[in-house]
Amino acid sequence: MNYLVYVYEMYDAETEVASIADQLEMHKLEIEKNLEQELPDSVHRKYQWAARYHDYFCDESRDLLNCDLSISVDYEKERFTTPRRLLDVFPSWLS
């Protein structure tokens, strides 16, 4: 499931990419703010997951956005596997 795809659906083809980047920047700042707080481990891990997902989405959209909106707070990214599309994992679903 791609939760951030709503950002693209909020705007039509006429909308400037800057508006999409602004939404992703707000998402980034909210995640970074929470990663820097003292939170219970179970909550902190959820923000680590959200950070990894955010970075994956921004990497996938880099050509369109033409900017780097990656999370700048250290969230131990190396602990997480790279997200994958389900159809890449289960291509037989298309048949």
C-alpha positions in Angstrom: 0.0 0.0 0.0 1.4 3.4 -1.0 0.0 5.8 1.6 1.8 8.9 0.3 0.3 8.5 -3.2 -2.6 10.7 -1.9 -0.2 13.7 -2.4 -0.4 13.2 -6.1 -4.1 12.7 -6.1 -4.6 16.0 -4.2 -3.5 17.9 -7.3 -4.4 17.8 -10.9 -2.0 17.8 -13.9 -2.0 21.6 -13.8 -0.6 21.8 -10.3 2.9 22.8 -9.8 5.3 20.1 -8.5 6.2 22.6 -5.8 2.8 22.0 -4.1 3.5 18.3 -4.0 7.0 19.0 -2.6 5.5 21.3 0.0 3.2 18.4 1.3 6.1 16.0 1.4 8.2 18.6 3.2 5.5 18.9 5.9 5.4 15.1 6.2 9.2 15.0 6.5 9.3 17.7 9.2 6.6 15.9 11.3 8.5 12.7 11.2 11.8 14.4 12.0 10.2 16.2 15.0 8.9 12.9 16.4 12.2 11.0 15.8 14.0 13.6 17.9 11.6 13.2 20.9 12.0 10.9 23.8 9.3 8.3 23.0 8.6 4.8 24.1 10.5 2.3 21.9 7.3 0.9 20.3 6.3 4.5 19.2 9.8 5.4 18.1 10.0 2.3 15.9 6.8 3.4 14.1 8.4 6.7 13.3 11.6 4.9 12.1 9.3 2.9 9.8 7.6 6.1 8.6 10.9 7.7 7.9 12.1 4.7 5.8 8.8 4.7 3.9 9.1 8.5 3.3 12.6 8.2 2.0 11.6 5.3 -0.3 8.7 7.3 -1.7 10.9 10.4 -2.2 13.5 8.3 -3.9 10.9 6.9 -6.3 9.6 10.4 -7.0 13.0 12.2 -7.2 12.8 12.8 -11.0 9.4 14.4 -10.7 10.2 16.4 -7.6 13.7 17.5 -8.7 14.7 17.9 -5.0 15.9 15.9 -2.1 13.3 15.6 0.7 15.0 12.7 2.5 14.8 12.5 6.3 17.8 14.3 7.7 17.6 12.8 11.2 19.5 9.6 11.9 16.9 6.9 12.3 19.1 3.9 11.8 18.1 3.4 8.2 20.4 0.5 7.7 18.2 -1.6 10.1 15.4 -1.6 7.6 15.1 -3.5 4.3 14.2 -1.4 1.3 10.5 -1.3 0.7 9.3 -3.2 -2.4 6.2 -3.2 -4.6 4.0 -6.2 -4.1 3.9 -6.9 -7.8 7.7 -7.0 -7.8 7.5 -9.7 -5.1 4.5 -11.6 -6.5 4.5 -11.0 -10.3 2.1 -13.9 -10.8 -0.7 -11.7 -9.4 -0.9 -10.0 -12.8 -1.6 -13.3 -14.6 
